[in-house]
Amino acid sequence: MPLPTTDALRATLDAQREHVLGILAGLDDEALRRPVLPTGWSCLGLVRHLALDGERFWFRCVVAGEPDPISGLGDVGDAWRISPDVPARAVLDLYRQEIERANAILAAARLDAPPAWWPAGLFGDWRLDDVRQVILHMITETACHAGHLDAVRELIDGRTWLILPE
């Protein structure tokens, strides 16, 4: 079986990214900030996590080898927590901007290229060997979190991403 192409992988990742943004469409600021589950994260916190710990970390740091792309953001600390003075739109725009930058990096990357940088010791012995594996990891990560957002959105107002048969 042939390995998936960059275009096929990008299309799959883009569909998951669209799911993340689509399931949140129409929620007001209060709903986007409201923690629904006992862990206390909000929809905005999850989107910021995907922007910083996902798109930025895996594509800018690991694939492109950018040094310290987090600088200039102030105290990033816990990407899941959003300060009340940060507008919801700014978090959603950050995610969209990181997607654009990630896609530009992927357009120039070879799928069989090794990571330009790897966080020694952060993940123990676990390691991704090439760009293809990084993209597959991000497809999984984004799809998992899109599912979390599906459940939270349904708890907030009953809306679902897919129309379920009655």
Secondary structure, DSSP 4 states (H G I P E B T S, - for coil): -PPPPHHHHHHHHHHHHHHHHHHHTT--HHHHH---STT---HHHHHHHIIIIIIIIIIIIIIT--S-TTTTSS--S-TT---TTS-HHHHHHHHHHHHHHHHHHHHH--TTPPPS---TTTTTT----SHHHHHHHHHHHHHHHHHHHHHHHHHHHS--SSPPP-
